Amino acid sequence: MGRSRRTIPEELLLLALDPTTGTTAQPQSLDLGLAGAQLVELALAGRIAPDGDRIAVVMPRPTGDPTLDSALELLRRRGSPVRAVHWIGGPRLGLRQIYLAHLERCGMVHAVAGQMCGVLPTTRYQATDTAISREIRARLDSAIRTGVPPDPRTAALAALAHAVGLGKHLYPGNEGRSSRSRLRDLIRHDPMGGLVAHAVMDVQNGVAAQPRRDRAPATASATASASASAAPTARAAAVPMQPRRTGAMARVPAH
């Protein structure tokens, strides 16, 4: 993969970077979003594909991007499709610092050393070319305000920005409420972006270890309903069998 195009993880991080403070918004959820952004970028490169709520490697050939290829290799080693929510919630936090260092090497940001409370060393990051951040933001603004379906990359970026909570950072206050709502709605324009965005939100809501939340309650409800409706049927079917005295009992199908 050439360097003529910025990756979605890079763009998500640049969106989150505050030009005034040099810090990133939503740092805790941003790592999750970056893991999801890697999946979207690998899907756009034809290396992985969604399989239900799972991710399958369809082409293990490296992309040429070391950070993405590291993720691709980890997925390949799994040997079978992995649930997106398990991948994003896995023990690979620290992506924010990895990508900040990556952006610094690429010359997109520069590190500024400082201290917190005059004692603790800190590092802040300033964009070296604010035009890049403005261009990324302009794509989101255009998709929000025009209502024209965005390209897959912009749709996925919007979905991830919403998932990690950047809406209030990008469109603050009451005046930004409608823009935040439209940002959320853009999630439907890219299936892969929507899948990983929902997985990011599921991890934040603590449901990574559970089956998909839109299925579990329905399954339980269906099972209870089926059991309740099966009982009268079983009793009715058992009545004519009593005179046979064969010792067999009427069987109720398991649900």
C-alpha positions as CSV (number, residue, x, y, z in Angstrom):
1,M,0.0,0.0,0.0
2,G,1.5,3.3,-1.1
3,R,1.8,6.4,1.1
4,S,-0.1,8.6,-1.3
5,R,-3.3,7.9,0.6
6,R,-3.7,8.3,4.3
7,T,-5.2,5.3,6.2
8,I,-8.4,5.4,8.1
9,P,-6.6,4.9,11.5
10,E,-4.4,7.9,10.7
11,E,-7.3,10.1,9.7
12,L,-9.3,9.1,12.8
13,L,-6.3,10.1,15.0
14,L,-5.9,13.4,13.3
15,L,-9.6,14.1,13.8
16,A,-9.2,13.4,17.5
17,L,-6.1,15.6,17.9
18,D,-6.9,18.9,19.5
19,P,-4.9,21.6,17.6
20,T,-4.9,23.9,20.7
21,T,-3.9,21.5,23.5
22,G,-2.0,18.9,21.5
23,T,-3.9,16.1,23.2
24,T,-6.4,13.6,21.8
25,A,-10.1,13.6,22.6
26,Q,-11.6,10.4,24.0
27,P,-8.2,8.7,24.6
28,Q,-9.7,5.6,26.3
29,S,-12.1,4.7,23.5
30,L,-9.7,5.9,20.7
31,D,-7.6,2.8,21.0
32,L,-10.6,0.7,20.3
33,G,-11.6,2.9,17.4
34,L,-8.1,2.6,15.9
35,A,-8.3,-1.2,16.2
36,G,-11.6,-1.0,14.3
37,A,-10.1,1.4,11.8
38,Q,-7.4,-1.1,11.0
39,L,-10.1,-3.7,10.2
40,V,-11.8,-1.3,7.8
41,E,-8.6,-0.4,6.1
42,L,-7.6,-4.1,5.6
43,A,-11.1,-4.8,4.2
44,L,-10.8,-1.9,1.7
45,A,-7.4,-3.4,0.7
46,G,-9.1,-6.7,0.0
47,R,-7.2,-8.6,2.8
48,I,-10.2,-9.4,5.1
49,A,-13.9,-9.6,4.7
50,P,-16.9,-9.7,7.1
51,D,-18.4,-13.2,7.8
52,G,-21.6,-12.4,9.7
53,D,-20.3,-10.7,12.9
54,R,-16.8,-12.2,12.3
55,I,-13.8,-11.2,10.4
56,A,-12.1,-13.6,7.9
57,V,-8.8,-13.3,6.2
58,V,-9.3,-13.7,2.4
59,M,-5.8,-12.6,1.2
60,P,-2.9,-12.8,3.7
61,R,-0.5,-10.9,1.4
62,P,1.1,-7.9,3.2
63,T,-0.1,-4.5,2.3
64,G,3.2,-2.7,2.8
65,D,2.0,-0.8,5.8
66,P,3.9,-2.3,8.8
67,T,1.2,-1.5,11.4
68,L,-1.6,-2.9,9.3
69,D,0.4,-5.9,8.3
70,S,1.0,-6.7,12.0
71,A,-2.7,-6.8,12.6
72,L,-3.2,-8.9,9.4
73,E,-0.7,-11.4,10.6
74,L,-2.4,-11.7,14.0
75,L,-5.7,-12.3,12.3
76,R,-4.1,-14.9,10.0
77,R,-2.6,-16.8,12.9
78,R,-6.1,-17.2,14.4
79,G,-6.8,-19.7,11.7
80,S,-10.5,-19.1,11.7
81,P,-12.8,-16.1,11.5
82,V,-12.8,-14.0,14.7
83,R,-15.7,-12.0,16.1
84,A,-15.1,-8.3,15.5
85,V,-16.0,-7.5,19.1
86,H,-13.4,-9.9,20.5
87,W,-10.7,-8.6,18.2
88,I,-11.3,-5.0,19.0
89,G,-11.6,-5.7,22.7
90,G,-8.4,-7.9,22.7
91,P,-5.2,-7.1,24.6
92,R,-3.7,-4.8,22.0
93,L,-4.3,-1.4,23.6
94,G,-1.7,1.3,23.1
95,L,-2.5,1.8,19.4
96,R,-2.9,5.5,20.0
97,Q,0.8,5.9,21.0
98,I,1.8,3.6,18.1
99,Y,0.0,5.7,15.6
100,L,1.1,9.0,17.1
101,A,4.7,7.9,16.7
102,H,3.9,6.7,13.2
103,L,2.4,10.1,12.3
104,E,5.5,11.8,13.7
105,R,7.8,9.6,11.6
106,C,5.7,10.5,8.5
107,G,6.0,14.2,9.3
108,M,2.3,14.7,9.9
109,V,2.7,15.7,13.6
110,H,5.6,16.8,15.8
111,A,6.1,16.0,19.5
112,V,6.3,18.8,22.0
113,A,7.8,17.8,25.4
114,G,6.4,19.4,28.5
115,Q,5.6,18.8,32.2
116,M,2.4,18.3,34.1
117,C,2.2,20.2,37.4
118,G,5.8,21.1,36.9
119,V,6.9,17.5,37.6
120,L,5.5,14.8,35.4
121,P,6.9,14.7,31.9
122,T,4.3,14.9,29.1
123,T,4.3,14.8,25.4
124,R,1.9,16.7,23.2
125,Y,1.5,16.5,19.5
126,Q,0.9,19.3,17.1
127,A,-0.1,18.8,13.4
128,T,2.6,20.0,11.1
129,D,0.1,20.7,8.3
130,T,-3.3,21.7,9.5
131,A,-4.6,21.7,5.9
132,I,-4.7,17.9,6.2
133,S,-6.9,17.9,9.2
134,R,-9.2,20.6,7.6
135,E,-9.6,18.4,4.5
136,I,-10.6,15.4,6.6
137,R,-13.0,17.4,8.6
138,A,-14.4,19.0,5.4
139,R,-15.3,15.5,4.0
140,L,-17.3,14.7,7.1
141,D,-19.0,18.1,7.1
142,S,-20.0,17.7,3.4
143,A,-21.5,14.2,4.1
144,I,-23.4,15.6,7.0
145,R,-24.7,18.8,5.4
146,T,-25.4,17.7,1.8
147,G,-27.1,14.3,2.6
148,V,-25.2,12.8,-0.4
149,P,-24.1,9.2,0.4
150,P,-20.3,9.5,1.1
151,D,-17.6,7.2,-0.3
152,P,-16.9,4.1,1.8
153,R,-13.8,5.6,3.4
154,T,-15.6,8.7,4.6
155,A,-18.6,6.6,5.7
156,A,-16.4,4.3,7.8
157,L,-14.5,7.3,9.3
158,A,-17.8,8.9,10.3
159,A,-19.0,5.6,11.8
160,L,-15.8,5.2,13.9
161,A,-15.8,8.9,14.9
162,H,-19.3,8.4,16.3
163,A,-18.4,5.1,17.9
164,V,-15.5,6.5,19.9
165,G,-17.5,9.6,21.0
166,L,-15.8,12.3,18.8
167,G,-19.2,13.8,17.9
168,K,-19.1,16.2,20.8
169,H,-15.5,17.1,20.1
170,L,-16.2,17.8,16.4
171,Y,-19.7,19.3,16.8
172,P,-20.0,20.6,20.4
173,G,-22.9,22.2,22.2
174,N,-26.6,22.4,21.4
175,E,-25.9,23.9,18.0
176,G,-24.0,20.7,17.0
177,R,-26.8,18.4,18.1
178,S,-28.2,17.9,14.6
179,S,-24.7,17.3,13.1
180,R,-24.0,14.7,15.7
181,S,-27.2,12.9,14.9
182,R,-26.3,13.0,11.2
183,L,-22.8,11.7,12.0
184,R,-24.4,8.8,13.7
185,D,-26.7,8.1,10.7
186,L,-23.7,7.8,8.3
187,I,-23.0,4.5,9.9
188,R,-25.4,2.8,7.5
189,H,-23.5,3.7,4.4
190,D,-20.6,1.2,4.8
191,P,-21.3,-2.4,6.0
192,M,-17.8,-3.0,7.3
193,G,-17.6,0.4,9.0
194,G,-20.9,-0.2,10.6
195,L,-19.9,-3.7,11.8
196,V,-16.7,-2.5,13.5
197,A,-18.4,0.7,14.8
198,H,-21.0,-1.4,16.6
199,A,-18.3,-3.7,17.9
200,V,-16.4,-0.7,19.3
201,M,-19.6,0.4,21.1
202,D,-20.3,-3.1,22.3
203,V,-16.8,-3.3,23.9
204,Q,-17.3,0.0,25.6
205,N,-20.7,-1.2,26.9
206,G,-19.1,-4.4,28.3
207,V,-20.8,-6.9,26.1
208,A,-17.7,-8.3,24.3
209,A,-18.0,-11.7,26.1
210,Q,-21.7,-12.1,25.2
211,P,-23.4,-13.2,21.9
212,R,-24.5,-10.3,19.7
213,R,-27.0,-8.3,21.8
214,D,-29.5,-8.1,19.0
215,R,-29.8,-11.8,18.9
216,A,-29.6,-13.0,22.5
217,P,-32.8,-11.5,23.9
218,A,-34.7,-12.6,20.8
219,T,-33.4,-16.1,21.1
220,A,-34.4,-16.3,24.8
221,S,-37.8,-14.9,24.1
222,A,-38.4,-17.3,21.2
223,T,-37.3,-20.2,23.4
224,A,-39.7,-19.2,26.2
225,S,-42.5,-18.7,23.8
226,A,-41.9,-22.0,22.0
227,S,-41.8,-23.8,25.3
228,A,-45.1,-22.2,26.5
229,S,-46.8,-23.0,23.2
230,A,-45.5,-26.6,23.1
231,A,-47.0,-27.5,26.5
232,P,-50.7,-27.5,25.5
233,T,-49.8,-29.3,22.3
234,A,-47.9,-32.0,24.2
235,R,-50.8,-32.5,26.6
236,A,-53.3,-32.7,23.7
237,A,-51.1,-35.3,21.9
238,A,-50.8,-37.4,25.0
239,V,-54.5,-37.9,25.6
240,P,-55.2,-40.5,22.8
241,M,-52.1,-42.4,23.7
242,Q,-53.2,-43.4,27.1
243,P,-55.4,-46.4,26.1
244,R,-52.5,-48.0,24.3
245,R,-50.8,-49.0,27.6
246,T,-47.5,-49.6,25.8
247,G,-45.5,-48.0,28.6
248,A,-44.3,-45.3,26.2
249,M,-44.7,-41.7,27.2
250,A,-45.5,-38.9,24.8
251,R,-42.4,-36.9,23.9
252,V,-42.3,-33.2,23.7
253,P,-39.8,-31.9,21.1
254,A,-36.8,-30.1,22.7
255,H,-36.5,-26.4,21.9
